Amino acid sequence: MQARDSTLHEILLPVRGTFIIFTFVLALLVNFLPWSGWWVFLKPDFVALVLLYWCIQQPRKVGFTSAWLLGLVMDVAEGSLFGQHALAYSVLAYAGIVLHRRVLMFTLRDQILHVVVLLLLNDLIVLGVRMFAGAAFPGWSYFAGSLVAAVMWPVLTYMFKLPQRPTPDPDRV
Amino acid sequence: MEHSPPPFFRRGPTPLVRLLLCSLMSVAFLISDARYGYLEGIRQAVSVVIYPLQRLAAAPRALLDTVGEFFVTQSALRTENARLSAQSLSEAAILRKYAALSAENAHLRELLGARQRFPESTIFAEVLYAGRDLFTRKIVVDKGQQHGVKPGQPVIDQIGVVGQVTRIYPWLSEVTLITDKDQAVPVQSLRNGLRAVLGGTGNDGQLELKFTPLNADFQNGDQLVTSGIDGVYPPGLPVAEVINVERNAAYLFARITCKPLAGVTSHSQVLVLTWENQLPERPAEETKAAPRAKKPRRGS
């Protein structure tokens, strides 16, 4: 109960737009790293994770336009069919925006359960588009990345809220 | 906080409408890219914008390699040096013979009236990253349009064929490996000159000879080289080795599994062959005209 109250009723500074852009660029950069071997399967889609975070936390600042543009960028970077990530990220943004009030009601641990479903949905859309275009099923380990991403959700929430925390009052210890 | 009116006064379209709009646009992009390839311009533009990010992401590994090179011991360098000089000595003899042979070959071809094989030149390229997309087997190398790379050019390493350039960007290009599911290489067995089509399976380190009849004479250990009849790969490049032949009379074709010779997944440098295809024009009209001539006869 204590933990729930402290995360729910925290008074935070407004988030800065530059910080949102910075996190997106960072997520793209991490996605572009030369992952190889088993890391390819375990690697979460950081862009999807960060996008979902901002859609849930700041649905009025981050929405469909950012989701769609980020999807196009990912499509170009991966050399995949144009529009598959754009489609998946749009659906992800929709789910985040529609569910944002509900998700934020829960503790961080319970939020993971929401996030993992949404990220798996994102994977499913990409998989569906690829298999429709004639690709083979890459195996169940394809979904491992989203599970890893969902586990990272509390860490991400903590880190992304750091710049919004007011500096501690010197009068109170 | 900014002083914007409360959300229920101006909200624009509802999320569902926006989602439908975005999905429609995505699907339109998907179809026009998959079917017609209209969007290469947008792709090129976006690739230019994200190029610095991609180079930045590839930088840590390059830095790590440089640092690793710095800490090589002297004994390792000396053994490598000895090995390389021995190798170059043994190869010098072969090379001298090669020069004489290629001159002789050119002369003989001239005598026979055969077309000359054009000497191919190469572009050296470094692999930036590999295999991020789980559905395909592709690598991205650091040479592109600006360096003279063209789509369709074959890519090799020091042993044999690695793949083919399938898409170019201004400073990068994308190479589809021969292990990709949709990639095919026309090959020829070194032992008996039998021709076949070698296709990828989508698994690393596994290739398959497609549509070979059950009685085709392939054995374990057969070396397969490019046949050159497609006009994409120059003839005679090593590609793969047969590792398993399975003949089951219940199926129409033999299942022949092969192993790529080149380090398809493990290289960091590759060569792009700028090979000009000089095949004569194909007689396309005759094959088209033949069935048309037959049709009225069937109708009457």
HADDOCK unambig.tbl for C-alpha pairs under 7 A between the chains (distance, minus, plus):
assign (segid A and resid 14 and name CA) (segid B and resid 1 and name CA) 6.70 0.50 0.50
assign (segid A and resid 29 and name CA) (segid B and resid 53 and name CA) 6.18 0.50 0.50
assign (segid A and resid 29 and name CA) (segid B and resid 57 and name CA) 5.75 0.50 0.50
assign (segid A and resid 32 and name CA) (segid B and resid 54 and name CA) 5.98 0.50 0.50
assign (segid A and resid 32 and name CA) (segid B and resid 57 and name CA) 5.69 0.50 0.50
assign (segid A and resid 33 and name CA) (segid B and resid 57 and name CA) 4.83 0.50 0.50
assign (segid A and resid 33 and name CA) (segid B and resid 58 and name CA) 6.04 0.50 0.50
assign (segid A and resid 34 and name CA) (segid B and resid 58 and name CA) 6.32 0.50 0.50
assign (segid A and resid 34 and name CA) (segid B and resid 129 and name CA) 4.77 0.50 0.50
assign (segid A and resid 34 and name CA) (segid B and resid 130 and name CA) 6.67 0.50 0.50
assign (segid A and resid 35 and name CA) (segid B and resid 132 and name CA) 6.57 0.50 0.50
assign (segid A and resid 36 and name CA) (segid B and resid 130 and name CA) 6.83 0.50 0.50
assign (segid A and resid 36 and name CA) (segid B and resid 131 and name CA) 6.61 0.50 0.50
assign (segid A and resid 40 and name CA) (segid B and resid 132 and name CA) 6.07 0.50 0.50
assign (segid A and resid 73 and name CA) (segid B and resid 46 and name CA) 6.67 0.50 0.50
assign (segid A and resid 76 and name CA) (segid B and resid 43 and name CA) 6.01 0.50 0.50
assign (segid A and resid 76 and name CA) (segid B and resid 46 and name CA) 6.89 0.50 0.50
assign (segid A and resid 76 and name CA) (segid B and resid 47 and name CA) 6.30 0.50 0.50
assign (segid A and resid 78 and name CA) (segid B and resid 132 and name CA) 6.98 0.50 0.50
assign (segid A and resid 78 and name CA) (segid B and resid 133 and name CA) 6.21 0.50 0.50
assign (segid A and resid 81 and name CA) (segid B and resid 30 and name CA) 6.38 0.50 0.50
assign (segid A and resid 81 and name CA) (segid B and resid 33 and name CA) 6.66 0.50 0.50
assign (segid A and resid 81 and name CA) (segid B and resid 34 and name CA) 6.74 0.50 0.50
assign (segid A and resid 82 and name CA) (segid B and resid 29 and name CA) 6.02 0.50 0.50
assign (segid A and resid 82 and name CA) (segid B and resid 30 and name CA) 5.44 0.50 0.50
assign (segid A and resid 82 and name CA) (segid B and resid 33 and name CA) 6.00 0.50 0.50
assign (segid A and resid 83 and name CA) (segid B and resid 26 and name CA) 4.71 0.50 0.50
assign (segid A and resid 83 and name CA) (segid B and resid 27 and name CA) 6.68 0.50 0.50
assign (segid A and resid 83 and name CA) (segid B and resid 29 and name CA) 5.45 0.50 0.50
assign (segid A and resid 83 and name CA) (segid B and resid 30 and name CA) 5.10 0.50 0.50
assign (segid A and resid 84 and name CA) (segid B and resid 26 and name CA) 6.93 0.50 0.50
assign (segid A and resid 84 and name CA) (segid B and resid 30 and name CA) 6.71 0.50 0.50
assign (segid A and resid 86 and name CA) (segid B and resid 26 and name CA) 6.00 0.50 0.50
assign (segid A and resid 87 and name CA) (segid B and resid 23 and name CA) 5.46 0.50 0.50
assign (segid A and resid 87 and name CA) (segid B and resid 26 and name CA) 5.28 0.50 0.50
assign (segid A and resid 90 and name CA) (segid B and resid 19 and name CA) 6.34 0.50 0.50
assign (segid A and resid 90 and name CA) (segid B and resid 22 and name CA) 6.40 0.50 0.50
assign (segid A and resid 90 and name CA) (segid B and resid 23 and name CA) 6.91 0.50 0.50
assign (segid A and resid 91 and name CA) (segid B and resid 19 and name CA) 6.70 0.50 0.50
assign (segid A and resid 94 and name CA) (segid B and resid 15 and name CA) 6.43 0.50 0.50
assign (segid A and resid 94 and name CA) (segid B and resid 19 and name CA) 6.32 0.50 0.50
assign (segid A and resid 135 and name CA) (segid B and resid 135 and name CA) 6.33 0.50 0.50
assign (segid A and resid 136 and name CA) (segid B and resid 135 and name CA) 6.90 0.50 0.50
assign (segid A and resid 138 and name CA) (segid B and resid 134 and name CA) 6.53 0.50 0.50
assign (segid A and resid 138 and name CA) (segid B and resid 135 and name CA) 6.17 0.50 0.50
